[in-house]
Amino acid sequence: MATLFAFKAPSTLTIANGGTTSNVISFAEARGPVAILIIGPAALTAAVTLQVATTETGTFVPLQSGGSDITIPAAKGTQITMSTPGAMRLVSAGAEGAERVFGILGNSL
């Protein structure tokens, strides 16, 4: 049975009004794979992609699946599985027209 995995606070990723990059969430303390659900806000100004790094202050790179960058759509949930500990953030292709808050849920597998 999966046990609840608690992210280090906060459990949202937020892109500020006029910004392009969200805060960072770490899952470095996870023991094994983590299932993550990212819930997009009602609207987005530009395409938003998921980036990952080995640490909260590491070099972030786009996360891909099937050879394509993972994008997070507005008003939908996107499920991903991270097999190794690390950190994640979101990056918009353009300045967002309002603050954008993405809900994050996670479970250890």
N, C-alpha and C positions, 0 to 999 in steps of 0.2 A: 504494500500500500504506500502511496506517495505521502510524504510529509510536507507540511507547509514550509516553504523557504521564505525567510524574512529578508528583504533587501535592506541594505543600509538606507536610512532615511535620506531623501524623500522617496515615496513610491509613485512619483509622477516625473515625467520629463517635460520641461517647459521651455518653449522658445519665446523670448520676449517680443513685445510689439516692436517691429522694425529690425528684429534680430534674425540670425540664420542658424545659430547653434544652440542646442539645449544644454541644460546641466548634465552631469554625469551620474549614472547609477552603477554601483559596484556590486558584483556577485562573486567577489574573490573568496568569500568564506564558504561558498557552496561546496558540498562534498559530493561530487559527481555531477551528472547532467542536470540541467535546470530547464523546465518548460516555462516559457515567458509569453504572456499575452499583452500586446500593446494595443490600446484602444485609442483610435484617432479622434480628435475634436470634430465638431460639426462642420467646420470649414477650414480650408488651407489655401494660402495664396499661391504656393509653388509646390513642386514635388519634394517630398521629404524622404530621405534615405536613412537607414540604420548604419551606424558605424560602431566598431568594436576595437578594444585595445587590451593588452595583457594586464595593465594596471590603470587606475584612475587618472594618472598623469602621463601615461604612455602615449605612443603615437597611434592615433586613431586611423582606421582604414575602413572602407565600405565592406559590409558583410554581404556576401553573395550566396545565392542558391540557384543551382542549375546554370551558372555562368552569368547571371544577371544580378545587379544590386537589388537588395530588398528595399522596397518602398512601402511607406506606411500611408494608406489612404485615409481621407476624411470619413468620419462617421462609421468606421468599420474596425473590427478587431483583426489583428495579425498575430498568428501563433508562430513562435520560433522555438527551437531547442538549442541551447548552448551546451556543448559537450565538455568544455573546459572553463575554469574560472576566469574572470576578467572584468571588464567594464563596458558600458555602452552609452551612446548618446545619439541624438537625432540631428540631422543637418538638412536645412531647407535650401533649395536651389535659388531662392530669392528671399528678400526681406519680407517677413510675414507682416500682414496688415493689421494684426491684433495679437495679443498674447495667445499662444496656443498651448494648451495643457493636454498631455497624453497620459491616460491612466496605465499603470503597470501592475500586472498580477504575475506571481511566480510560484511554482511548485518544484521541489526537488523530485527527481524521478527515481 
